[in-house]
Amino acid sequence: MRNGMWLRVTIILAIVAAINGYIGWHLKVFLSHVGGASFHPWLYWPVFWIVAFAYVIGRFGTKVLPSTLTRLLNIIGSYWLAIIQFGILLLPVTDVVIGVLYASSVPSASYVPILGGIVTAVVLILLVVGSYLARTPVIRKYEITIPKQAGDWESLRVAVASDIHLGAVVGNRHLRKLVKQMKAMEPDLILLPGDVIDDDIKPFIRYQMGQIMRELQAPLGVYAVLGNHEYYGGHIPAFVEQMEQIGIRVLMDEVVHVQERLFIVGRKDKSAEHAVGGRQSLASLMERVDLTQPIIVMDHQPYQLDVAAAAGVDVNLSGHTHRGQIAPNHLFTRRIFELDWGYLRKGNLHALVSSGFGTWGPPIRLGSQSEIIELTIHFNKA
């Protein structure tokens, strides 16, 4: 199995290197035309490959490199991941144009700088727009009615933020926006459906992000569940301890009965199915609830909504998809998940999937935007 894993890693790295080589060659041709004698290929290629693999170096070099350097590499590498996607989309089109011009005997010196300039300008525009959409969160408002009684409650305002991805790239500045907007919302309850941190917990501790998250408060409490990135990082006990210290309870296949009126079911992430201890089925968790009362389930990945509907769940909250984060990736998430973003009514189930508050990899969003959900739930009067 170990040999098979290394083979897969080798193949993936070879593909990544080939794609970067394709982009790097185009960039070299462009720079050599506009830079002339001042362009030095012997200097260009080492710098290019450091940038191309900066994200990998930053991720896996935390034990041997200074934290400031790994953070810089993570930031540079994350933006480069976006540039890779843009290059895959733009450069083949550029090559077709170049082929036509070459076949027409047009000198390359006359069109390479122009085409290179156009591609560079488009990439810069996409980076600027994408950064704005990623760094400017909006509040998505949903209003639903559950035909159940919740004691003397007539309604409940719930603030939801999934996929915050706190770490080397998404830091305290973005986190403060979350705190500010949730405070203004004045929610009764705050729910965080997974991927609070981005793999490694060290930046969360190093930059004292918990001191800012501590300000997330609601009368009925703040609850979170694990996402796939908490499992990728492998620091779950430390993460849970950090959350407990700031008053956020992490539910791991647990059920909470809020003021004897409302059940919150927090599931481990789907990744736990292959981890030690696994994760419990939704059916087994639902044995602990009273189906006559409202039931909210937090499950990071929005799989098997039909199972949740059949089990009697009233509200299912998920994230994970980021709505593809960068278009046209949403075309893939739309095919993978029954609901990859927004709201779906399935029988008596109200399913909501957030595009997330933070970002994975590049702090860029195109075709999606950083968001917080404001969910207002109405109940039958007692």
ChimeraX attribute file (.defattr): number of C-alpha atoms within 10 A of each C-alpha:
attribute: neighborCount
match mode: 1-to-1
recipient: residues
	/A:1	6
	/A:2	7
	/A:3	8
	/A:4	9
	/A:5	10
	/A:6	11
	/A:7	12
	/A:8	12
	/A:9	12
	/A:10	12
	/A:11	12
	/A:12	12
	/A:13	13
	/A:14	12
	/A:15	12
	/A:16	15
	/A:17	16
	/A:18	12
	/A:19	17
	/A:20	22
	/A:21	16
	/A:22	15
	/A:23	18
	/A:24	19
	/A:25	13
	/A:26	18
	/A:27	16
	/A:28	18
	/A:29	14
	/A:30	20
	/A:31	19
	/A:32	17
	/A:33	18
	/A:34	17
	/A:35	12
	/A:36	10
	/A:37	8
	/A:38	9
	/A:39	14
	/A:40	13
	/A:41	12
	/A:42	8
	/A:43	9
	/A:44	14
	/A:45	15
	/A:46	11
	/A:47	11
	/A:48	16
	/A:49	14
	/A:50	15
	/A:51	20
	/A:52	25
	/A:53	21
	/A:54	24
	/A:55	25
	/A:56	16
	/A:57	18
	/A:58	23
	/A:59	17
	/A:60	11
	/A:61	16
	/A:62	16
	/A:63	9
	/A:64	8
	/A:65	13
	/A:66	11
	/A:67	17
	/A:68	11
	/A:69	14
	/A:70	23
	/A:71	21
	/A:72	16
	/A:73	22
	/A:74	25
	/A:75	20
	/A:76	20
	/A:77	24
	/A:78	24
	/A:79	20
	/A:80	20
	/A:81	19
	/A:82	20
	/A:83	20
	/A:84	17
	/A:85	15
	/A:86	19
	/A:87	22
	/A:88	14
	/A:89	12
	/A:90	14
	/A:91	17
	/A:92	11
	/A:93	12
	/A:94	17
	/A:95	13
	/A:96	11
	/A:97	14
	/A:98	17
	/A:99	12
	/A:100	11
	/A:101	14
	/A:102	13
	/A:103	9
	/A:104	9
	/A:105	9
	/A:106	12
	/A:107	10
	/A:108	12
	/A:109	11
	/A:110	10
	/A:111	16
	/A:112	20
	/A:113	17
	/A:114	13
	/A:115	17
	/A:116	20
	/A:117	14
	/A:118	13
	/A:119	17
	/A:120	15
	/A:121	12
	/A:122	14
	/A:123	17
	/A:124	13
	/A:125	12
	/A:126	18
	/A:127	21
	/A:128	14
	/A:129	15
	/A:130	23
	/A:131	18
	/A:132	17
	/A:133	21
	/A:134	25
	/A:135	22
	/A:136	14
	/A:137	19
	/A:138	15
	/A:139	17
	/A:140	14
	/A:141	11
	/A:142	15
	/A:143	12
	/A:144	14
	/A:145	13
	/A:146	19
	/A:147	15
	/A:148	17
	/A:149	18
	/A:150	22
	/A:151	15
	/A:152	11
	/A:153	15
	/A:154	13
	/A:155	18
	/A:156	16
	/A:157	18
	/A:158	21
	/A:159	26
	/A:160	29
	/A:161	29
	/A:162	30
	/A:163	30
	/A:164	26
	/A:165	27
	/A:166	25
	/A:167	24
	/A:168	26
	/A:169	23
	/A:170	24
	/A:171	18
	/A:172	20
	/A:173	11
	/A:174	18
	/A:175	19
	/A:176	15
	/A:177	15
	/A:178	21
	/A:179	17
	/A:180	12
	/A:181	15
	/A:182	24
	/A:183	15
	/A:184	8
	/A:185	14
	/A:186	15
	/A:187	21
	/A:188	17
	/A:189	19
	/A:190	24
	/A:191	23
	/A:192	26
	/A:193	34
	/A:194	32
	/A:195	28
	/A:196	26
	/A:197	25
	/A:198	27
	/A:199	23
	/A:200	23
	/A:201	21
	/A:202	18
	/A:203	20
	/A:204	23
	/A:205	15
	/A:206	12
	/A:207	13
	/A:208	13
	/A:209	19
	/A:210	18
	/A:211	14
	/A:212	15
	/A:213	18
	/A:214	16
	/A:215	15
	/A:216	18
	/A:217	20
	/A:218	17
	/A:219	10
	/A:220	13
	/A:221	16
	/A:222	22
	/A:223	21
	/A:224	27
	/A:225	27
	/A:226	30
	/A:227	31
	/A:228	21
	/A:229	23
	/A:230	24
	/A:231	20
	/A:232	13
	/A:233	15
	/A:234	13
	/A:235	15
	/A:236	17
	/A:237	9
	/A:238	13
	/A:239	22
	/A:240	19
	/A:241	14
	/A:242	18
	/A:243	20
	/A:244	13
	/A:245	13
	/A:246	17
	/A:247	18
	/A:248	22
	/A:249	19
	/A:250	23
	/A:251	20
	/A:252	17
	/A:253	21
	/A:254	15
	/A:255	19
	/A:256	17
	/A:257	15
	/A:258	12
	/A:259	10
	/A:260	10
	/A:261	16
	/A:262	20
	/A:263	22
	/A:264	20
	/A:265	25
	/A:266	28
	/A:267	28
	/A:268	26
	/A:269	25
	/A:270	19
	/A:271	18
	/A:272	17
	/A:273	13
	/A:274	9
	/A:275	10
	/A:276	7
	/A:277	8
	/A:278	14
	/A:279	17
	/A:280	15
	/A:281	12
	/A:282	18
	/A:283	13
	/A:284	11
	/A:285	16
	/A:286	19
	/A:287	10
	/A:288	14
	/A:289	18
	/A:290	14
	/A:291	15
	/A:292	13
	/A:293	19
	/A:294	22
	/A:295	25
	/A:296	20
	/A:297	22
	/A:298	27
	/A:299	27
	/A:300	31
	/A:301	22
	/A:302	24
	/A:303	16
	/A:304	10
	/A:305	20
	/A:306	12
	/A:307	12
	/A:308	22
	/A:309	19
	/A:310	13
	/A:311	17
	/A:312	18
	/A:313	23
	/A:314	24
	/A:315	23
	/A:316	24
	/A:317	25
	/A:318	31
	/A:319	30
	/A:320	25
	/A:321	25
	/A:322	27
	/A:323	28
	/A:324	21
	/A:325	28
	/A:326	20
	/A:327	15
	/A:328	14
	/A:329	16
	/A:330	20
	/A:331	12
	/A:332	14
	/A:333	19
	/A:334	15
	/A:335	10
	/A:336	13
	/A:337	15
	/A:338	14
	/A:339	20
	/A:340	28
	/A:341	25
	/A:342	16
	/A:343	15
	/A:344	16
	/A:345	14
	/A:346	14
	/A:347	11
	/A:348	15
	/A:349	22
	/A:350	21
	/A:351	24
	/A:352	23
	/A:353	26
	/A:354	28
	/A:355	27
	/A:356	32
	/A:357	30
	/A:358	33
	/A:359	23
	/A:360	21
	/A:361	20
	/A:362	25
	/A:363	23
	/A:364	27
	/A:365	27
	/A:366	21
	/A:367	14
	/A:368	20
	/A:369	26
	/A:370	26
	/A:371	26
	/A:372	22
	/A:373	24
	/A:374	20
	/A:375	20
	/A:376	17
	/A:377	18
	/A:378	19
	/A:379	20
	/A:380	15
	/A:381	13
	/A:382	10
